[in-house]
Amino acid sequence: MALNDRDLRISLSDARTIDATTSYARSGILRIGDLFSEAVADALHHHLDREVEWGRVVSQGDKAWDLTPQAIALLQGENEKAFLSKIHESARDGFQFLFDSLIVSDNADERRARGLLVDRVIEALNHPASLDLFRTITGEPAVRVVNGQATRYLPGHFLTSHDDDIAGEDRVAAYVINLTRGWRSDWGGMLQFHNAGGDIPLALKPGFNTIHLFRVPQTHSVSYVAPFATVPRYAITGWLQR
């Protein structure tokens, strides 16, 4: 399907915008369904499922490491066991993540030059109409840019608890555009929000053609994806920044 740039912009009716703004102001967490037309959502899912060459990201201290598809292919047998052992060791007591990713450039010219569908989505999120909608919903008129990446969580992938508050990033809110079909809650991969006592009062299931938007800072995580999950957890994620 040939998509117009307009098809990829975030647009809500006046009534839905009012509901979203009210809900976000009340809790700082928002879920909006039917984000795109069905045809656009189908095209985005196909893109992530069939057309993306995935890398893999992990944390080491305060740095993220990107593994190329070629490096991922070498993680077999004892190499994979040793790699996962180190990842799990650091996850026991600190911040760690393991998932597949395709980074989208923050530079608009570079996005347009590569021209992948996910690049076009981030370009559309930075259209003035989309930015105005985000400013309205969050109540933050200083929102000026949206960045992003495509993500794929496979069995064994996870993201431990953190609050997204990084000095110098000026993050207003995080977003997750969910493009996962047929996900079951008991497969894991839940977007979990933690309270001060470590309990999880809210966990949001990956869905299809929905966006989760939440205020920064808030402690959250993505729960471990079970080995019996039968489909990947696909999303486009990033932050609204001042």
Order of alpha helices (4+ residues) and beta strands (2+ residues): alpha-beta-alpha-beta-beta-alpha-alpha-beta-alpha-alpha-alpha-beta-beta-beta-beta-beta-beta-beta-beta-beta
